[in-house]
């Protein structure tokens, strides 16, 4: 069943969702947000990449910045930091340009490659949107990390694409119910910009029944 446009989710939200479902819900359902040094650094890195008026051509590569993308099948919309259209023998045609081109998305991140796959899934989500928009397979892309100043090439496997679709399915279910998952504290909470709103350590506090049981047990010892 097709999702109404007013119910489309933000594509970038998949990174929040994979990192912490509660964080995603606080931002995208409850509309809560807070800045810290990590979010500020990320915004500065994206500043040049997200200039929609700064498109350029380098030899056989056309570079489009802040490109709006959408997927009706997944019910998401957003922007790609950069989409490179690389001239190839077998690709898609672009209006106003000669030849055929390969679609190659590039995402900018402030830090270094992470242990988890949140960044990779966000880029894969962009690839799925581009595939739907251009009716062409997007086989690979890259993540540029500001700390290492290097690109990490990403191959979009069937497993990654299915994972992205499953994540957005879960996100739509939570969004429709307006449900915010409960706190699950972990070490990663310390770096979260929402920790003062989320109060993750409260999730470690026992309930009244557990507290009374513990108090009685201690008194009897």
C-alpha positions in Angstrom: 0.0 0.0 0.0 1.4 3.4 -1.0 2.3 5.7 1.8 0.9 9.3 1.7 3.4 12.0 1.2 2.5 13.7 4.4 3.6 10.5 6.2 7.0 10.3 4.5 9.9 9.8 7.0 13.2 11.6 6.8 15.8 9.5 5.0 18.6 10.6 7.4 16.6 9.3 10.3 17.7 5.7 9.6 21.1 6.6 11.1 19.4 7.7 14.3 17.2 4.6 14.3 20.1 2.1 13.8 22.1 3.9 16.5 19.2 4.0 19.0 15.5 3.6 18.3 14.6 5.8 21.3 16.9 8.6 19.9 15.1 8.4 16.6 11.7 8.5 18.2 12.6 11.5 20.4 13.8 13.4 17.3 11.3 12.4 14.6 8.1 11.6 16.7 8.4 13.9 19.7 10.3 16.6 17.7 13.0 17.0 20.4 16.6 18.0 19.5 19.7 19.3 21.2 23.1 20.3 19.9 26.5 19.2 21.2 30.1 19.4 19.8 29.5 16.3 17.6 26.4 17.7 15.9 28.0 21.1 15.4 31.1 19.7 13.8 28.9 17.6 11.5 27.0 20.6 10.4 30.2 22.5 9.6 31.5 19.6 7.5 28.2 19.5 5.5 28.1 23.2 4.8 29.9 23.1 1.5 28.6 19.8 0.4 25.0 21.0 0.9 25.2 24.1 -1.3 22.5 23.4 -3.9 23.8 26.2 -6.2 27.3 24.8 -6.4 27.3 22.1 -9.1 30.3 21.4 -11.2 31.8 19.2 -13.9 35.3 17.6 -13.6 36.3 15.9 -16.8 33.8 13.0 -17.2 32.1 13.5 -13.8 29.1 15.8 -13.1 28.8 16.6 -9.4 25.4 17.5 -7.9 25.2 18.8 -4.4 22.3 18.7 -1.9 20.3 16.6 -4.3 16.6 16.0 -3.2 15.7 12.3 -3.3 12.6 10.3 -2.6 11.3 6.8 -2.5 7.5 6.2 -2.8 7.9 2.5 -2.1 9.7 3.1 1.2 7.8 6.4 2.1 11.0 8.4 2.7 12.5 11.7 1.4 15.7 13.6 2.0 18.9 14.9 0.4 22.2 13.4 -0.8 25.2 15.3 0.2 26.8 14.7 -3.2 25.8 12.6 -6.2 28.4 12.0 -8.9 27.3 11.2 -12.4 30.3 9.3 -13.9 30.5 8.9 -17.6 30.5 5.2 -18.6 29.9 3.1 -21.7 26.7 1.6 -20.3 24.6 3.8 -18.0 21.7 6.3 -17.9 21.2 9.4 -20.0 21.0 12.9 -18.4 19.0 15.8 -19.8 21.4 18.3 -21.4 24.4 16.1 -21.3 25.9 13.8 -23.9 26.8 10.2 -23.2 25.7 7.7 -20.5 26.4 8.0 -16.8 26.7 5.9 -13.6 25.0 7.2 -10.4 27.4 7.4 -7.5 26.2 8.9 -4.1 28.7 10.3 -1.6 27.9 10.9 2.1 30.0 13.2 4.3 30.7 12.3 8.0 32.7 14.3 10.5 34.5 11.5 12.3 36.2 8.3 11.3 34.7 4.9 10.1 32.5 3.4 12.8 32.2 -0.1 14.1 28.5 -0.2 13.4 26.7 0.0 10.0 24.6 3.1 10.6 26.5 5.3 8.1 26.5 2.5 5.5 22.8 1.9 5.8 22.1 5.7 5.4 24.1 5.7 2.2 22.4 2.5 1.0 19.0 4.2 1.7 20.1 7.1 -0.6 21.1 4.5 -3.3 17.6 2.9 -3.1 16.0 6.3 -3.6 18.3 7.0 -6.6 17.5 3.6 -8.1 13.8 4.3 -7.9 14.2 7.9 -9.3 16.5 7.0 -12.2 15.2 3.4 -12.9 18.8 2.2 -12.8 20.9 0.0 -10.5 23.2 1.9 -8.1 26.0 -0.5 -7.4 28.3 1.5 -5.2 29.0 4.8 -3.5 31.3 6.3 -0.9 31.4 7.8 2.6 33.9 10.7 3.1 35.1 10.9 6.7 36.4 14.3 7.9 38.8 12.9 10.4 40.7 10.7 8.0 40.0 12.9 5.0 39.5 9.7 2.9 36.6 8.1 1.1 35.4 4.6 2.1 34.0 2.8 -0.9 30.7 1.0 -0.2 29.2 -1.8 -2.3 25.4 -2.0 -2.1 24.6 -5.6 -1.5 21.2 -7.2 -1.5 21.6 -7.8 2.2 22.2 -4.1 2.9 19.2 -3.1 0.7 16.9 -5.5 2.5 18.1 -4.2 5.9 17.3 -0.7 4.9 13.8 -1.6 3.8 13.2 -3.5 7.0 14.4 -0.5 9.1 12.0 1.9 7.4 9.1 -0.6 7.8 9.8 -0.7 11.6 10.1 3.1 11.6 6.8 3.6 9.9 5.1 1.2 12.4 6.5 3.2 15.4 5.6 6.5 13.7 2.1 5.5 13.0 1.6 4.4 16.7 3.5 7.5 17.9 5.4 5.2 20.1 8.7 6.1 21.8 10.8 3.0 22.8 11.9 2.8 26.4 15.4 3.6 27.7 18.1 1.0 27.2 21.3 2.5 28.6 24.6 1.8 27.0 28.1 3.5 26.9 27.1 5.2 23.6 24.5 7.2 25.5 27.4 9.4 26.9 28.1 10.9 23.4 24.4 11.4 22.5 23.2 15.0 22.2 19.8 14.0 23.7 21.1 12.4 26.9 19.8 15.3 29.1 16.3 14.9 27.4 16.3 11.1 27.3 17.8 10.6 30.8 19.1 7.1 29.9 20.4 6.3 33.4 16.8 6.4 34.7 16.3 3.2 32.8 18.7 1.5 35.2 16.6 2.5 38.2 14.6 -0.4 39.7 10.9 -0.2 40.0 9.2 0.2 43.4 8.6 -3.5 43.9 12.3 -4.3 43.2 13.4 -1.4 45.5 11.2 -2.6 48.4 12.3 -6.2 47.9 16.0 -5.2 47.9 15.5 -3.0 51.0 13.8 -5.8 53.0 16.4 -8.3 52.0 19.2 -6.0 53.1 17.4 -5.4 56.5 17.1 -9.1 57.1 20.8 -9.8 56.6 
